[in-house]
């Protein structure tokens, strides 16, 4: 019997040509032919490489040590090659360190792990809150991660209240993740703010595990809900109509262990779109949830376009969900959604 994954592959192969034509059509209409950001172009022309390994065979034994060795306000791409292993570190990539790349082994990716929650007391005596619970916090722009596993292993006894426990928070602008895994429970990936790109990534969690104010494109990603009870995947926080934000999932796969909504609005102007995405039967017929506040969905933009799988049946969708036509979908299905032609580079 054909597996869900096989069905997903078959469906996407069938639709690849049409999708590519639509993307090219939109790019031609937009006329956006700018080159890379000048700062990024300069940084990529003169790269520096550092190595990290826990066994002492490299320049540094920890990722934090490697970061601390870099001069603030660097103007060159610094590639930190991280050997396989488990790195129990709480990492902050500061705003003063742009152009950093975490590079792991594609066959045996390193894992950066932590277990802080929002209620943990920090060094200042105050609770960390969601913002500072992250295992890895990226405050810098032009950050890249390739072949890295990020996790927050905070666990909660059955019957207890689950807390926010972030694996990665991304506050820096123009950041990209390739072939990475994000694992956690609540608020696994805090897509806080800025333009972000995720390619061939896996994101696992149980409650609002992709959340934030960011404007991001998720392409070829696997989104897996590990909750057994009813939950929601996204909590996009568009709180102001003048603030350009949203999540676009394209050519991806949504699977779950229990019933789930595609999203619920954290703010009053939340925007989430799924296109060319396979959805298994964990996705509830209603598709979307309003967080028990009818005011939140009045200005929300929740759309679907040419999705497949049992969970993509739109017959029972909430009336405020949008089934996009070709023209409406164009803006969401290419990297132009995140102005990618000015900053996205091949990993």
N, C-alpha and C positions, 0 to 999 in steps of 0.2 A: 504493500500500500504506500502511495506517495506521501512523504512526510510534509509537514508544514513548510520546512525550509526548502524542500525541492519545489513545492508549489510556488513559493516566493521567487526562487531563481527563475523558474519557467515563465512566470508572469512578467518579471522585469525584462527578461530577454525579449519577449514578445513586444513590449512597449518601448524598448530602448530607442529605436529609430525615430518614432514619433516624438518622444520626449526631447531628443537632441535637436530635432528640427525646430521645435517650439522655443527652446533656449536660444538658439542662434537667431531666430526671428526677433526675439525680444532685444537681444544685444544690438542688432542692427538698427532697430527702431530707437533705442536709447541714445545711440551715438556716443556712448561713453568709451573713448579710446585712449584715456590717459594711461601713462606708464606708471611704474612703481613710485611710491613716495620717495623723494630724493634722499631722505635720511636712511630709509630702508635699503635703497640701492647702494648707497655708500657702505653701509654696514655689511652687506652681503659680499662686497668685493674684497674684503680683507678679514677672513675668519680666524678665530682663535679656538683651539681645542684643549679641553681639560678632561682628565680621566678620574673616575671614582671607582674604587673597589674596596670592599670590606676586608679583604685578605691582605691588604698592605702592598699589593703589587702595582698600585697606581699612585698618582700624585697625592690623592686625597682618599681618606677612609669614609668620609661622609659627604653628602650633598651640600649640607650647610657649610662645611669647611671650604668646599669649592666656590660657593657663592661669595663667602666672605673674602676670598682672595681677589675678587674682581674689583677694580677701581670704580667708584661711583660715577655715574653719567658716562659710562662707556659708549663708544660710538661704533664698535665692531660687533659682529655676530659672535657670541661665545657659545660653543657647542660643548656641553658637559656630557660626556659618554659615561653612562652608569652601568656597571657590570651587574649581572644577574644576582638576585638576593633579596632579602627583606630589609628595608631601611626604616627603622622605627624613629622617625624624625618629624618634628613639627616645623614645616618649612614656610618661610615667607620670602617671596621674590619681591623686593622693594621696588617702589616706583623709580628709584634712582638706578636700577639695573635693567634697562631695556635690552632687547635683542638677545635674550637668553634662550637656548634650546636644551631641553632634557632629552637625551637620546638613549634608548634602551636596545637590547638585542631582540630582534623580531622573533627568534626561536625560543627565547627564554627571557621575557620582559622582567625587569626589576619591579618590585612592589614597594611603594611608599605607604606606610601604614601608621595609623594613630587611632585613638578612641575617645577623643574629647567630645563632650556634649555642651549644649548651651548653658547648662546649670553648673558646670565645673567652675570652681573658683580659680581665677587667674593670679598671677604674681602680685597684682595690685590689690588683691582682696575682694575684687568684684567678680560677678559671674561673667563668663566669656561671652554669653549670648550667642546667637546663631552666627553672626559675622566672624567671630574669632574662634569658633569651634573647628574650623577647617584644618584638616591634616596638611594640606598645601593651599596657601593663599597666594594668588598671583596679582600683585598690584602694578606690575610693570607692563608697558606696551610692547608689542612685537614679540611676545613670548611664544615659543612652540614646544610641544611635547610629542615625541614619536616613540611608540612601543613602550609605554609606561602603564603600570597598574597603580591606580590611586584607590585607597580604601579608608573607610572609617569603620572600625570593628565594634563600636559601641553596641552592646546588646542590652535588651530589656526583658525582664521576666514576663512570662505569659500573664496577661491580665493587668500589667502595669502600663502606665502612660508612656508612649514613645516620645522621645525628645528629639529636637533638631540636633543632628550630628553630621556635619558637612565633611565630605571627602575632599572636594576642591571648591574653592571660591575664586571667581575670576572677576576682578575689578579693573584690570588693565585693558586697554583698548587694542584692537587688532591682534588677537591671539588665536592660535590654531592648534588643534589636537588631531593627531593621526594614529589610528590603530591603538587607541588607549582604552582602558577599562576603568570605570568609575563604580565603586561598590559601596553601598551603605544602606541605611534604612530611611530615615526622614531627612529631606533636603540634601540628598547625596551630592548633587551638582548644583551649587549656588551660582547660577549664571547671572552674576550681580549687575554689571553694567558694561557697556561698550560693545564693539563689533567682534563677534567670535565665530569660529568655524570648527566643526567636528566632522571628521571623515573616518568611516569604518571603525567607529567606536562602539563600545557596549556600556550601557548605563543601567545600573540595577539599584532598586530601592523599593520602599513600601508606601511612603506618603509624600506627595508633592516633591518627588525626588529629582525633578528638573524645575528649578524655580528661579525667580529673579527679574530684574529690569532689563536684561541684556537684549541686544538685537542679534540673533544667531541663526546660522544655517546648520542643520544636522543632516548630513548626507551619507547614505549607506550605513546607517547606524542600527543597532539592535537595542530596543528599549524594553526592559524586562521588569515587570512588577513582581516582587517576591511576597507580596501581602496575600494572606489567605482570605481576609475580610475585604469588604468593599473599600476602595481607595481611589485616588486620583494620581495620574502621572505628572501633569504639569500644573504649576501655579505661577503663571506669568503675571508680573506686576506692572501693568501699564497704568500708572496712577494719574497721568496728566496727558491731555490730548495733544499738547505741543511737544511731548517727549517721544521721540521715534524709537520704539522698541517692539520686540516680538520674537517668537520662535517659529521657524519654518523647518519641518521635517520632510525630507524628500528621499524617495527610493529606500525607505527604511523598513523595519520590521517591529511590530508591537506584539509582545507575548506576555502572558501573565499566569501566575499560580492561582489567582482568584479574581473575582469581578472587579473591573476597574473602569473609571472614566478617563477619557483622553486628557481632560483638564478641567480646572475650575479657576475663576478669575480672582487673583490676589488683589488686584486693583480694579478700578472702574473702567479702564480702557485697555484691558488685556487683549493680546493678539496672539493666536496660535493657529497654524495651518499645517495639515498633513496632506502630502501629495505623493502619488505613486507608492504608497506604503501598504504593506501587508499587515492585516490586523487579525489576530486569532480570536477565538470565541470568548476570551476573557473580557473583551471590550463590551461594555453594556450597551443595549439597544439605544438608550437615550444619548449616549456618546459623551455628553458634557454635563457639568453640574454647576449650579450657581452659588454654592457655598451658603445656601439658605438665606440669601440676600438678593431679592429680585432686582435691586438697583444695580448690582454688579454686572448683570448680563445685558442691560439696556444698551451699553456702549461697547460691549465686548465684540471682538471680531474672531469668531471661531469657524474655520473653514476646512473643507475636505475636497480633494480633487483626485479623481481616478485612482482610488485606493482599491484594495482587493482583500479577499479572505472573509470568513464568516462575520468578523467584527465590523466590517466595512458597510454592512447593509444599513442604509440610511432611512429605511421605512419608519423606524421608531425614534428617530432623532428629535431632540428638543426643537421647538419651532424657531428658536433664535440661532440655530446652527446654519451655516451657509454651505450650500453645495455649489462650488465655484465652476464657472464656465472657463473656456480657454483664455479669454482675455483677462478675466479676473485673476486667474492662476499665474499668469506670466510673471508678475512681479516677485512671486515667491519661489520660483523653481530654478533660478540660476544664482550664481555667486554675486550677481549685481544687487541682490537683496541686501548684501552686507558690504557693498562697494569693493568687492573682492579683487577686482582687476588692479587696484592701486596698492594692495598689500599682501595678497595671498601668493606664496611661492611654493614650489615643489619641495616636499620634504627630503 
